[in-house]
């Protein structure tokens, strides 16, 4: 088992899903959004930028990443109906997911997010300071870990997360019953990232987690909240699972997104 994890661990962590051949074109038609094409060490990548209300001057830019075994454009309908409509949304798939080349890893995901944020920032005419002040993040599960990487690098300290884990090191213990973090190459550490992000006096993070989540136990979100209880709010959903929070608590999540927008 140890040897299998050491040599094939990406297969235990990532479950890439491709787009159908016409998916991106249909997404553009639905949203009037823009495809941002760029290259990283993983190969050709695409991110997706859209605004529910067409404007050249959005109030905020949200960095959005999806959970495992899904693609980020799955969140388009949710984002298009309810969350702040004056804002822009940058949707980023991982390498190997959607229409992207390559294979995922924390380093490659970090590189991809940084390049996509730079492209989006340039489209909006923002500088680094503006992005830091007016950027927000939204992520589910693995997407929560990914947006924290991008937010930490960009100095973004406000956002909403659904069903986050503490770290992939602790998740291996949760799944396998033994701590094998020492052999884990794909290290996502939400504890360390949140410690950095909440060091900002303006930080405000809201977490939603289902108490019936069969994938990531809600006690992990309880641990994350303890990092900075004055800047991290936790909303436990009694019958919530792993993939249904946006349906069960749609109104509450949207309200949280509006709260983290405010200074």
C-alpha positions in Angstrom: 0.0 0.0 0.0 2.8 2.4 0.9 4.6 1.7 -2.4 1.3 2.2 -4.4 0.7 5.5 -2.7 4.2 6.7 -3.3 4.2 5.8 -7.0 0.5 6.4 -8.0 -0.7 8.8 -5.5 -2.1 11.3 -8.0 -4.7 8.6 -9.0 -5.9 8.6 -5.4 -6.2 12.4 -5.2 -7.4 13.6 -8.6 -10.3 12.5 -10.8 -10.0 14.6 -14.0 -13.1 15.2 -16.1 -12.9 16.5 -19.7 -15.2 18.8 -21.5 -17.3 17.7 -24.4 -16.2 19.2 -27.7 -18.8 21.9 -27.8 -18.9 22.7 -24.1 -16.8 25.8 -24.0 -18.7 27.3 -27.0 -22.0 26.7 -25.2 -20.6 28.2 -22.0 -19.6 31.4 -23.9 -23.0 31.7 -25.5 -24.7 31.2 -22.1 -22.6 33.8 -20.2 -21.2 36.0 -22.9 -17.9 35.3 -21.1 -14.3 35.3 -22.3 -12.0 32.3 -22.6 -8.5 33.2 -21.3 -5.9 31.0 -23.1 -2.4 30.7 -21.7 0.4 28.2 -21.3 2.2 26.8 -18.2 4.7 24.1 -17.7 1.7 21.7 -17.9 0.9 22.8 -21.4 -2.1 24.8 -22.8 -4.6 26.0 -20.3 -7.9 27.8 -20.3 -9.7 29.9 -17.7 -13.1 31.5 -18.0 -14.0 35.1 -17.1 -17.5 36.4 -17.0 -19.8 39.0 -15.4 -23.5 38.5 -14.8 -24.0 42.2 -15.5 -21.9 43.3 -18.4 -19.6 46.1 -17.2 -16.0 47.1 -17.8 -15.6 48.0 -14.2 -16.7 45.2 -11.9 -16.6 45.9 -8.2 -14.7 42.7 -7.3 -13.1 39.7 -9.0 -13.8 36.2 -7.6 -11.3 33.4 -8.0 -13.3 30.2 -8.3 -12.2 26.6 -8.3 -14.3 23.4 -8.2 -14.1 20.2 -6.3 -12.6 17.0 -7.4 -14.2 15.0 -10.3 -16.0 18.1 -11.5 -15.2 21.1 -13.7 -15.4 24.7 -12.7 -18.0 25.7 -15.3 -20.4 23.5 -13.3 -20.7 26.5 -11.0 -21.8 28.9 -13.7 -25.6 28.6 -13.1 -25.1 29.1 -9.4 -22.9 32.2 -9.9 -25.2 33.6 -12.5 -28.2 33.6 -10.3 -27.9 35.2 -6.8 -24.3 35.9 -5.9 -23.0 39.5 -6.4 -24.0 40.4 -9.9 -21.8 43.5 -10.0 -18.7 41.4 -9.7 -16.6 39.4 -12.2 -15.8 35.7 -11.8 -12.6 33.9 -12.9 -13.3 30.2 -13.2 -10.1 28.0 -13.3 -9.9 24.3 -14.1 -6.9 22.3 -13.0 -4.3 21.0 -15.4 -5.7 17.8 -17.0 -9.3 18.9 -16.3 -11.8 20.4 -18.7 -9.9 21.6 -21.8 -6.5 21.7 -20.1 -3.4 19.9 -21.0 -1.1 18.1 -18.5 -1.8 16.6 -15.1 -2.5 18.3 -11.7 -0.3 18.9 -8.8 -0.1 21.7 -6.2 2.8 23.3 -8.0 1.1 23.2 -11.4 -2.2 24.4 -10.0 -0.4 27.3 -8.3 1.3 28.3 -11.5 -1.9 28.1 -13.5 -3.9 30.2 -11.0 -1.1 32.9 -10.9 -1.1 33.2 -14.7 -4.9 33.3 -15.0 -5.2 35.9 -12.3 -2.6 38.0 -14.1 -4.5 37.8 -17.4 -7.8 38.7 -15.7 -6.2 41.5 -13.8 -4.8 43.0 -17.0 -8.3 42.6 -18.7 -9.7 44.7 -15.8 -6.9 47.2 -15.8 -6.1 46.4 -12.2 -2.7 46.4 -10.5 -1.5 44.0 -7.8 -2.8 46.3 -5.0 -6.3 46.5 -6.6 -6.4 42.8 -6.9 -5.4 42.3 -3.3 -8.1 44.7 -2.1 -10.9 43.8 -4.5 -10.2 40.1 -5.1 -12.3 37.4 -3.4 -12.2 33.6 -3.5 -14.8 30.8 -3.7 -13.9 27.1 -3.7 -15.4 23.7 -2.9 -13.5 20.8 -1.4 -10.2 20.5 -3.4 -11.2 23.9 -4.9 -11.1 25.4 -1.5 -7.5 24.3 -1.1 -6.7 25.6 -4.6 -8.2 29.1 -4.2 -6.4 29.4 -0.9 -3.1 28.9 -2.7 -4.0 31.6 -5.3 -5.4 34.0 -2.6 -2.4 33.6 -0.4 0.0 34.4 -3.3 -2.1 37.4 -4.5 -2.7 38.9 -1.0 -6.5 38.2 -1.2 -7.9 37.7 2.3 -11.7 37.4 1.9 -13.8 34.6 0.6 -16.1 31.6 1.0 -15.3 27.9 1.2 -17.5 24.9 1.0 -16.4 21.5 2.6 -12.7 22.2 3.0 -10.2 19.8 4.4 -7.3 20.7 6.8 -4.6 19.1 4.7 -4.0 16.3 2.3 -1.7 14.9 4.9 -4.5 14.6 7.4 -6.9 13.3 4.7 -4.6 10.3 4.1 -5.0 9.4 7.8 -8.7 9.9 7.6 -9.1 7.7 4.5 -6.5 5.0 5.3 -6.5 5.1 9.1 -2.7 5.6 9.2 -0.6 8.7 8.8 1.2 8.4 5.5 1.7 12.1 5.0 5.5 11.7 5.0 5.3 10.1 1.5 2.7 12.5 0.1 4.0 14.6 -2.8 0.7 16.4 -3.4 0.6 18.5 -0.3 -2.3 20.9 0.2 -2.1 22.6 3.6 -5.1 24.7 4.3 -4.1 25.3 7.9 -0.8 27.0 6.8 -2.6 29.0 4.0 -5.3 30.2 6.4 -2.8 31.2 9.0 -1.1 33.5 6.4 -4.4 34.9 5.0 -6.0 35.6 8.4 -2.8 37.5 9.4 -4.3 40.3 7.4 -6.5 42.5 9.7 -9.0 42.9 6.9 -9.4 39.1 6.5 -12.9 37.6 6.5 -13.5 33.9 5.6 -16.8 32.0 5.8 -16.9 28.2 5.7 -19.9 25.9 5.1 -19.7 22.2 5.9 -22.2 19.4 5.9 -22.5 17.5 9.1 -23.3 14.4 7.1 -20.4 14.8 4.7 -19.2 11.3 3.8 -15.9 12.6 2.2 -14.5 15.3 4.4 -15.5 15.3 8.1 -16.9 18.6 9.4 -14.5 18.5 12.3 -11.8 19.6 9.8 -13.7 22.8 9.3 -14.0 23.2 13.0 -10.2 22.9 13.2 -9.8 25.6 10.5 -12.1 28.0 12.3 -9.9 27.7 15.4 -7.0 29.3 13.5 -8.7 32.7 13.7 -12.2 32.5 15.2 -12.6 36.3 15.0 -12.0 36.2 11.2 -13.3 32.8 10.2 -17.0 32.0 10.5 -18.2 28.4 10.3 -21.7 27.4 9.3 -22.5 23.7 9.9 -25.4 22.2 7.8 -27.0 19.4 9.9 -28.1 17.2 7.0 -25.6 18.5 4.4 -23.5 16.1 2.4 -20.4 16.9 0.3 -21.9 18.0 -3.0 -25.3 19.5 -2.0 -24.4 22.5 0.1 -25.1 25.0 -2.7 -28.6 23.5 -3.0 -29.4 23.1 0.7 -28.0 26.4 1.8 -28.1 28.5 -1.4 -29.4 31.6 0.3 -27.0 31.4 3.2 -24.0 31.0 0.9 -25.0 33.9 -1.2 -25.5 36.0 1.9 -22.0 35.0 3.0 -20.6 36.0 -0.4 -22.2 39.5 0.0 -20.8 39.8 3.5 -17.2 39.1 2.6 -17.4 41.8 -0.2 -17.9 44.5 2.4 -14.9 46.4 3.8 
